[in-house]
Amino acid sequence: MNSIFLSGFISMSEALARVFIIIIAAGLLVRKKIITQEQITALSKVTVIVLLPSLVFSNTLLHFNPDTLPYWWTLPIFGFLMSSVGVLFASGVFFIDFKKQRNLIAVSSMQNAGYLVLPIGQVVYPEHFTEFALITFLFILGYNPLLWTLGKYFVTSDDKKVDFSYKTLITPPAVANIISLIIVLLDWQKFFPSVFVKSVDLVGQAAVPIATFVLGATLGTVSLRRFPKLINIVRVIFVKYLMLPVFAIFLLYYFKIGETHPLLADFFVIQAAAAPATGLIIQVRAYGGNVQKVAGMMFVTYIVCLIALPVWIALWHTLI
């Protein structure tokens, strides 16, 4: 059991290290004032308006084929449900001061489903990465609309009252996700020239590293003297790294998913214990909100993730 735990812990730690090198480098560039706040804000808007929609659109048209995976629709549902459960858990934990801490509900429940998970898959599952990437992509189909609608609404709120408007939920990544899915389901992707889709894909490939860079650059602006309150840190960590992973592992173990679909089971454990979504910090910078509060909490949760995620995947491997 100890060797299984150690193997899982080391492989996951190595995968996380690659992502954190980018985050640390970006943070240092900001600390040294080589990268300015105006440049980070501009880069955030380019990511939201151009890069992320391009990534979603091209990936859907190029890689999604409903005929080769008849039960594909269950993965988007799971993607939607996982974060929905997280929102419910977080809403319960932050019930007493719900309005004041709405932005932390998003941090507690919306995980980094792609930018962190895909590099992990490349390192930990190199022989099965094509399948892992497909699972991730289908999961994100259901997760992204929630992240870019409800997640955006929560995280861009601040301590003041914010009136809800459905117009605020319409964002370029959410629109691209819905339109591209409709195109494929109607089999209209054949009307789009290959050169066009691949050009869009070329632009979209920049989304992952740049979004990760924006995350690191924003975390680099966090004042070490103005961290979130300890009670809020404890509540966020309780939801993100205890309630969600335990809930996911319980369901996977109960339904014996680890025996029938081991890669899928690993994927769900990784998603449940992943750090908060990069998109949240991009949303705050692009659409407004309490940047210091959200970035400070993101900084703490990413540090905790370095230990929490390897521990949960290692514990899961010992159970199966």
N, C-alpha and C positions, 0 to 999 in steps of 0.2 A: 504493500500500500504506500509506503514512504517513497519508493522509487517512482511510482506512478504520479504521486503528488508532486514530487520534485521535477519530473520531466515536464508535466503540464505547466508548472509555475515558471520554469526557465524559458520554455518556448514562447509563452505568452509575454513574458517580460521583455524578451528580445524584440518581439513585434512592436510592443509599445515604445521601446527605445527609439525606433526609427522615426516615429511620428513626433516624439518629444524633442528630438534633435532639431527639427524644423521650428517647432514652437519656441524653443529656447533661443535659437539663432535670431528669430524675428523679434523676440522680446528684448534681446541685447541691442539690436539695431535701434529700437525705440529708446531704450535707456540711454544710449550714447547720442541720441538726437540725430542719427543719420537718416532715420525715417521720421517724418513729421506727422502730426495729427491730421492735417489736411490731406496728406497722401493716403493715410489709412482710411479716412472717410471716403475719399474718391474711389479707392480700391474696393471698399465694401459695396458701394453702389454699383460698380461695374460687375462685381460678382453676382449681385442679386438680379440686376437687369439683363445682363448678357450671358455670363458664364454658366450659372446654374440652370437657366432655362435651356441653354444649348446642350448641356450635359443630359438633362432629362429627356429632351426631345430626341436627340440622336440615339441615345441608348435604347429608348423604347422602339424606335423604328428599325434599328439594326439588330437587336438581340432578342426581342420579345416575340415568341412564336407560340400562340395558344395551342396549336395542334400537337406540338411535341410534348406538352405538359398539360394533360386534360384537367388536372386539379390545381392549376396555377392560381385560381381565384382564392384559394384558401390562404396563400401567403400574404397577399395584400390585406386580407381580413385580419390575420394575426398581427400584421404591422400596425393596423389601426387599433386593434384591441389592446396590444401591449402598452402603448402610450396612454390609451384611454383609462386602463386600469391604473397606470401611474398617476394620471391626473386625479382619479378618485382617491387613491392613497394619499397623495399630497394635499388634496383639498381637505381631507379629514385631519391630517396632521396640522395644517395651517388654518383650521376652521375658526379659531378664536380671533385671529387678525387677518382674515381672508383678503379683504380689500387692500390692506396695506402691503401684504406679502404676495400679491398675485404673480409678480415677476419671478419669485422663487418657486412657485408651483411649476412653471415651465422648466426651470433648471432641474427640478427634482424628477420630472416625468419624461422629458424629451431627450432621448439619447442620441449620441453621434452614430447614426445607423449606417453611414457610408464611409465618411472620411477616415474614421478610426477603424471600422470593422473590415473594410476591404484590404488595407495594408496588413492587418493581422492575418487575414486569410491567405495572403500571398506568402507570408513567412511560415505560418503554422501548417497550412494545408497546400503545399505547392503542387502535389500530384492531383489534387481535386479542386484546384482553384477555379476552373471554369464552372463547375457545378456550384461551388461556394458563391461565386460572383453572381450567377443566375438567381440563386436563392436570395441573395442580398438585394438584387435589383427588383425582384418581385415583391419582397417585403417592403421596400421603400415606396413602391407604387401606392400602397395603402397608408404608409406612414407619412410621406411627404405632404399630402393635403392637410393632415392634422397639424403637422409642424408649422406649415406656412399659413395656417388660418388661426386655429385656436392658440397654437404656440406663440404666434406673432402677437395676438391680442393680449395674452398674458404677459409676455416678457417686455413688451414696449409700454406697459403701464408703469406708473411710478406711485409714489405715496399719495398723490392727489387722485381725486375721483376722475375716472375716464369713462365717458359715455360710450356704450357699445354701438358700433355701426357696421353693418354688413359690408360696406364699401371698403373698410379697413382690412378686410380679410382677403381681398383680391390682390394677389401678388404675382409677379411674372413666373416664378417657379411653380406655383400652384396651377396657374393657367396652362403652362407648358405641359405639366403632368397630365391634366385632364384631356387636353386636346390631342396629345400624342397617343394616349391610351385609346381614345375614340377612333383615331385614324387606323390603328392596328386592328382593333376589334371589327371594324368595317372593311378591313382588307384594302385600305386605300393607300398604304405605304408604297405600293407598286407605281403609283402616279408621281412619286417624288424621285427625281433623278439621283442616281447613286452619288454623283459628284457633288450634288447639293447636300445630301445627308452627311457625307464624309467631311465636307467643309464645315458644317455645323458641329460635327463630332470633333474636328480638330480644335475648334474654339472651346468646346466643352471640356476637353481633356485638361485644360488649364484650371478648371474649377477646383479640383481637389487640392493641389498644392497651394494655390493662391488663397483658398478659404482657410486652409490650415495656417498659412502665413499670417492672414488677417487675425486669426484667433491668437496666435502667439504675439503679434504686434499689439493687440488690444490688452492682452494679459500683461504685457510689458509696461503698460501705462498705469497699472494698479499701484496705488500707494500702499506700501507695506504698513503704514500707520493708520489706515482707514479700512481695515478688514471688516467683513460683515460681523454682526453680533454672534457670540458663541452659541446662543440658543438657536439661532437660525441655521448656523453651520451644522449643528447636531441634527436638527430636523431634516435638513436636505440630505445629509449623509444617511440618516435612518431610512428614508424613503428610497433613495437611489441605490444604495449599496447593501441594504438589508432586506427591506420589504419586497422589492421587485425581484431580486435574484432568488430569494427563498420561495416566493410564489411560483416563479418560472420552474425552478428545479423540482418543486413538489409536483407540479402538473406533469413534467417530463418523466419523472420517476414513476408516478402513479399510472400513467398510460404507456409506460415502457417504450417511450420514443427512442431512448438511447440504444435499445436492443435492435429495433427495426430500422431506424434511420439515424445512425450515430452522428453523421456530419450535420444533419438538420438540428439535432439536439444540441450539439456544441454551438451551433449558430445562435440558437435561442438563448443559451446561457450567456454568450458574449454580448448579445444585444441587451439583455436584462441588466448586465453589470457594466455596460459601457458608460463612459463619461458623457456629460451633457453635449447636446448637438452644437457643432460649429455654427450652424445656421442661426442660433439664438443670438450669438454675439454680433453676427452680421446684421441681423434684424434691428438690434438696439442701435447700432451705429448708423444704419441707413434710415430708420424710421423714427428714432427717438426713444427716450426712456432713461432709466437710471443706469448709465453705463458703468459707473464706479461700483455700484452695488452688485450688478449682474456679473461684471468682470471679476470682481473680488471673489464671489462665490464660485465662479468657473475656475479660477486659479486654485482654490482650495480643493474642489472636487477632482480636478485633473491630477493633482498631487496624490490624493487618496486613491485614485484609479490605478496608479502605478502598482499598488499593493492589492487592492480589492479585486480587480479583474483577474489577475493571475491566481489569486487564492480561490475564487469561485470556480474557475474552470478546472483547477487542480482538484478541488473537492468533488466536483461533478464526476471527474474521471475515476476517483476512488470509489464512488457509489456504483458505477456501472462496470 
